[in-house]
């Protein structure tokens, strides 16, 4: 347990050291915003584990992540996001690079988002695949309810059709000086071919996000799945990270 918590603390501390680089990226984004209509936003994250739908993509080790998004006033957006990965010592996986586009908008308290994402894995192109997503959230005031549906016609490049259904709740907690949000989420993955020992599994997580200011936030989360054939990369664990947004 000490090693896990030490990794979480180390990840959060190292993320503070990235702030100067992120600030430089923020200045660059502001320059682009002066030349192109719409707005640019981005983030840099250091996390103790890259948990993708409950399963570690880094063998329960740390990951460095970052992204950049351009959004038009109409709601159309396009961007890219990447993360270091390490599936196993038997392959050359080292990076997941996502390229996405979509449209988002609001109707009263309801927010919707439709998107298409291409997940690209350099040196492991067999895993490349498309995902198409529809997501929505409704702000009831004291709680935000959210749900999503993701479809991949060639899930992870090798599993044929795949579907991911998710739902969750987020609750803002009123405190002074910081913005505190607690949330709980559950998801179900189903594919034509067996993912691991089965063709489906359930994942869930419960977390606390602390926004220290407009740019820096820290997230601590409990993650678990009902998949028992993968060992530690799908077992119950705590995941912590820090994000600098610009």
QUISUL-V624620 format. One record per residue. N is the residue number from 0. D_CENTER is the distance of its C-alpha to the mean C-alpha in Angstrom with 1 decimal. Layout:
BEGIN
N;D_CENTER + N;D_CENTER
END
This chain:
BEGIN
0;24.4 + 1;25.5 + 2;23.7 + 3;20.3 + 4;20.9 + 5;22.2 + 6;19.1 + 7;17.0 + 8;19.7 + 9;20.0 + 10;16.3 + 11;16.7 + 12;20.1 + 13;19.2 + 14;16.5 + 15;19.6 + 16;21.3 + 17;18.9 + 18;19.8 + 19;22.8 + 20;21.0 + 21;18.4 + 22;21.4 + 23;23.0 + 24;20.1 + 25;20.4 + 26;24.1 + 27;23.5 + 28;21.2 + 29;24.0 + 30;26.5 + 31;24.8 + 32;24.7 + 33;28.4 + 34;29.0 + 35;26.7 + 36;26.5 + 37;23.3 + 38;20.8 + 39;18.5 + 40;15.5 + 41;13.2 + 42;11.4 + 43;11.9 + 44;10.2 + 45;12.0 + 46;10.8 + 47;13.3 + 48;11.3 + 49;8.3 + 50;8.2 + 51;7.3 + 52;9.0 + 53;11.0 + 54;12.2 + 55;12.1 + 56;11.8 + 57;13.8 + 58;16.5 + 59;15.5 + 60;15.8 + 61;14.2 + 62;11.8 + 63;12.0 + 64;9.3 + 65;10.3 + 66;10.5 + 67;13.3 + 68;14.0 + 69;17.5 + 70;18.4 + 71;21.9 + 72;23.7 + 73;24.1 + 74;20.4 + 75;19.8 + 76;17.0 + 77;16.1 + 78;13.9 + 79;12.3 + 80;9.3 + 81;9.9 + 82;9.6 + 83;12.6 + 84;13.2 + 85;16.4 + 86;17.0 + 87;20.7 + 88;23.7 + 89;25.2 + 90;23.1 + 91;22.2 + 92;18.4 + 93;17.1 + 94;14.5 + 95;11.9 + 96;12.4 + 97;11.0 + 98;13.5 + 99;13.2 + 100;15.6 + 101;16.1 + 102;18.1 + 103;17.4 + 104;20.1 + 105;21.6 + 106;24.7 + 107;26.0 + 108;23.4 + 109;21.3 + 110;18.3 + 111;17.5 + 112;15.2 + 113;16.1 + 114;14.4 + 115;15.0 + 116;12.8 + 117;14.5 + 118;12.8 + 119;15.3 + 120;16.3 + 121;19.3 + 122;22.1 + 123;20.7 + 124;21.1 + 125;21.9 + 126;18.2 + 127;17.6 + 128;16.9 + 129;16.2 + 130;14.1 + 131;15.4 + 132;13.8 + 133;15.5 + 134;14.0 + 135;16.1 + 136;16.5 + 137;19.9 + 138;20.8 + 139;23.8 + 140;24.3 + 141;23.9 + 142;20.9 + 143;18.2 + 144;17.8 + 145;15.1 + 146;15.0 + 147;13.6 + 148;15.1 + 149;13.8 + 150;16.6 + 151;16.9 + 152;20.6 + 153;20.3 + 154;17.3 + 155;16.4 + 156;19.7 + 157;21.9 + 158;21.4 + 159;22.8 + 160;21.5 + 161;18.4 + 162;17.1 + 163;14.1 + 164;15.1 + 165;13.3 + 166;14.7 + 167;14.4 + 168;16.2 + 169;15.6 + 170;18.7 + 171;19.5 + 172;21.9 + 173;24.7 + 174;25.5 + 175;27.1 + 176;25.8 + 177;22.0 + 178;19.6 + 179;18.6 + 180;16.3 + 181;16.2 + 182;14.2 + 183;14.4 + 184;12.7 + 185;14.1 + 186;13.5 + 187;16.1 + 188;16.0 + 189;19.3 + 190;20.6 + 191;24.1 + 192;24.4 + 193;23.7 + 194;20.2 + 195;21.7 + 196;24.8 + 197;24.0 + 198;22.6 + 199;20.4 + 200;18.7 + 201;17.1 + 202;14.2 + 203;13.8 + 204;12.6 + 205;14.2 + 206;13.2 + 207;14.7 + 208;13.4 + 209;16.2 + 210;16.5 + 211;19.5 + 212;20.2 + 213;19.0 + 214;17.1 + 215;16.3 + 216;14.2 + 217;13.8 + 218;11.8 + 219;13.5 + 220;12.5 + 221;14.6 + 222;13.1 + 223;15.5 + 224;16.6 + 225;20.1 + 226;20.1 + 227;22.9 + 228;23.6 + 229;21.0 + 230;21.9 + 231;19.8 + 232;16.6 + 233;16.4 + 234;18.5 + 235;18.0 + 236;16.7 + 237;15.5 + 238;12.4 + 239;12.8 + 240;11.6 + 241;12.7 + 242;11.5 + 243;14.1 + 244;13.7 + 245;16.6
END
